[in-house]
């Protein structure tokens, strides 16, 4: 039986990797992938605590987080495709359409 600490350490490592990916990268697709990685690490934590406590509330919450993550991925990818068609780049520094 794997202890809960192992799941929490793995979740913390993947969350940190996601944060570094969001802060360090300038490619919009990589940023979206890093956000998905952070959401999945939170899901892992919720499932680990749910199994540890013997309660299914955490697993139900993971279902809703996965639904939001899927919607975020679909909308985010559509935005990235629209920006690429308009600006011919997915680099966040080059996309400044909200500025005057």
Helices and strands as residue ranges (DSSP letters): H 4-24, H 28-53, H 57-87, G 92-94
